[in-house]
């Protein structure tokens, strides 16, 4: 957890849950697992259990301590919808997000089936952005699950992109992030796979964010796609004092691929 993040599409991270288990091909070289064991070795109190799924009730009030509105990635070191996270704790996290509404929250899961199951019992507020990870064509069903939730803003993180996704159904999807795998053992990503997705986003007027090429030396590989930095994000406007209102990204009057639209 940090009040500043190097992840290109967010500003801070908040981890009321840590730890996870692998469930699909995208998990093979999990960065969070490597980081968790490193933090455990350093004696970090949140990682005494290593990468075992662990809830941290003491972390629930952290967004309240951040007075400046910011974009917060929820559980960068876990999956909020992991089967070992009690439903009551997930509801507690949603209560915090809905109550401390000066922030925008980005939650991301691979467990879209549990997300869909719990969705009717969760408190969805406009400042909660809900996303699913899709790493290859066999996981496209996660988009169908996401579409059926109560989230006001729905996004997909296609990272690591491990193959062509073919034709995408982008109905009711407000944002697409694409990135290659990085770190030890990183699997390569082909440019044509990325262009297939970008072109569909342009056709359907869905904001497209290209995060990285990845690889063992991801900084050297950079994040330019055909010479362009794609930093598109859904527009959000502040609505009232201390809250955010998500605006339908399809209403954007123009597309500026190198500009992040932030409020």
Secondary structure, DSSP 8 states (H G I E B T S, - for coil): -BSS---TT-SEEE-SEEB----SGGGTT-HHHHHHHHHHHTT-GGGTTTTS-EE-GGGTTHHHH--S--EEEETTTB-TT-TTS-HHHHHHHHHHHHHSTTSEEEEEES-HHHHHHHHTTS---TTEEEEEE--SGGGTHHHHHHHTS--SEEEEEE-S--S---S---TT--EEEEE--BSTT-----HHHHHHHHHHHHHHT-EEEEEE--BTTHHHH-SEETTEE-B----EEE-STT-EEE--GGG-S---TT-----
